[in-house]
Amino acid sequence: MKFHYLMFREVKKQISDILCVKDNIPKQMAGLVASEESRGALISVRFRYVIWFSLLMSALANLNNIETVIGYYINFVALGLYLGNTLIHEFILKKKTSHWKTRYDFVSIFWDNLLVSMTIVNWYFVKGGGNVNFLIKNPLIVFYLLPLSLAIFQYRISLVAFSFLCFLFFYYLFFFISLQNVTGLTNDWYEYVLTEKIIVSDLAVTKPLVFFTLAIALGYGIYRSLSMLQKFASSESQKTTLSRYFSPDLVSEIISDPDLLTKGKRQKVTILFSDIRNFTHFSESMDPEDLSQFLTEFRRRMVRAIFKFQGSLDKFIGDAVMATFGTPVVSERPGEDSKNAVLAAKEMLLELADFNAERKEKGQPPIQIGIGIHSGEVFFGSIGTEDRMEFTVIGDTVNTASRIETACKELKTPLLISDSVWKEIGGSSDWVEHGGISLSGKAQTITLFSYKM
């Protein structure tokens, strides 16, 4: 009993997901879907002209089979009504605003099914010979597929469902009329196929199931299209957000494995801090708009240098930049993250030189920065509440990297790295050693290395 209940709940959930798939599409994509629906409706209407022409050719090909004036009349009146409805529908769709723009599709679907039914009834009177079984066995039953198939041009499952219901209404109407012809029943397939008799069980189940299967396929096809659009929109939105903090290569890696950010863990990371010297005094004399443009351009250049060497932007803190190397995944080769951090720092100084050259041409004063780099174990993961999550690193390594950046002022150098970073990059002679440096908040002294400019 519990199994059946759980199965019922699962089926109910699946149906709900299919019917409400549009509700889950991000707002920025909802307008695109609505626009495509409108275009699909117009394409559908224009395709109706193709159907009308095909039906006209079919009617002309069967002129010799119609022996009464009324037969001709009904056939071509039905075609005229079909064309007239198509013209009206196109006129409504081309109007900029109309109450009927999304509603007239249902009118057209019902009208199409009605006209198919009229044609079947017409052929019954022309060739049926009084046997009502002719209604249900008429090959024109397949024409009900036409309005059903047109729904594929629009992303509206409701149109598929409505078209299928219209078919069921007219089909079972003919079926129950045929049941009145008691002498026309049989259980023999030879008689069923080659005579006017019918097998009730087959007509009651087989054709409706074929149409039902097609309706399910069309509806699910629309659902899959919208679902893929939803996932694509979500993926693009996520990619846009992540691209602000991670290099393009890391963004692709994170999207392929979202758990990289959701799982908190301790890992070895290299931290880079950068800060503009005397920024408070520098910014006091600037217009707010100029200050905003300055910070935007400065940050763009610094982040470009960080991303160039597989770094990740952790955050901006005013004029300061905090970046990490080895997040979300630590490099496979030992010391690679520290090497990338140092290369990024050097690139940042080159970007700064170009930036200052441009500022000089405009008569603006140059700016100076300090960069501090340290490597060690941190906690990396999602921190915050359900409403506001942040991917960040925390730990003593972060604080130490910040203090090293501050020490750039005291040692009058734009770039300082810790002893651990210096060892990981191979102990290069391009650096000047500063031993016994006291950092704020640290009891023990530390050895730092400044880059020979």
QUIPE-V697965 format. One line per field, one symbol per residue. ss: DSSP state (H for helix, E for strand, L for the rest). phi: phi as a letter, one per 20 degrees, with the letter a starting at -180 (. if undefined). psi: psi as a letter, one per 20 degrees, with the letter a starting at -180 (. if undefined). A space follows every 50 residues. Layout:
# QUIPE-V697965
ss=???
phi=???
psi=???
This chain:
# QUIPE-V697965
ss=LHHHHHHHHHHHHHHHHHHLHHHHLLHHHHHHHHHHHHHHHHHHHHHHHH HHHHHHHHHHHLHHHLLLHHHHHHHHHHHHHHHHHHHHHHHHHHLLLLLL LLLHHHHHHHHHHHHHHHHHHHHHHHHLLLLLHHHHHLHHHHHHHHHHHH HHHLLLHHHHHHHHHHHHHHHHHHHHHHLLLHHHELLLHHHHHHLLLELH HHHHHHHHHHHHHHHHHHHHHHHHHHHHHHHHHHHHHHHHHHLLLELHHH HHHHHHLLHHHHLLEEEEEEEEEEEELLHHHHHHLLLHHHHHHHHHHHHH HHHHHHHHLLLEEEEEELLEEEEEELLLLLLLLLLHHHHHHHHHHHHHHH HHHHHHHHHHHLLLLLLLEEEEEEEEEEEEEEEELLLLEEEEEELHHHHH HHHHHHHHHHHLLLEEEEHHHHHHLLLLLLEEEEEEELLLLLLLLEEEEE ELL
phi=.ffffffffffffffffffdgffefggfdfffffffffffffffffffff fgfffffffffdgfeddcfffggfgefffffffffffffffffeffcafe geefgfffffffffffffffffffffcfmneffffeefgfgfffffffff fffdecfffffffffffggfffffffffffegfeebdeffffedcefcdg ffffdffgffffffffffffffgfffffffffffffffffffffdcfgff gfffffbgfgeeefbebebddcdcbeflfgffefeefgfffffffffffg fffffffgdmeceeadcmeecdcccocfcfffegnfffffffffffffff fffffffffffemdffdccccccbcrececrecpdffbdcebccqfffff fffffffgffelbebccffffgffeomfefcdecemeedgndfefcedcd efe
psi=ghghghgggggggggggghjhhhipqhiihhgghghgghhggggghhhhg gghghghgghhjhiipiqhhggggghgghghggghgggghgghiqgpphj gihighgggggghghggggghghghgihkioiihghjphihiiihghghh ihiqlohhhgggghhgggghghghghghihmhijqrjphghggiairqog hghhggghhghgggggggghggggghghgghgggghggggghihhqqggh ghhghhmhihhhoqrprpqppppqqppkhghhihjqqhghgghghggghg gghghghhlkrpogrpndiqppqqpjqippqhppihghghgghgghhhhg hgggghghhghjkqqrqqrppppqqaprppappbrhhoqporqqrhhggg hghhghihggjlqippqrhhghhhjjlqjjqppoqkppqpjphqrqprpq po.
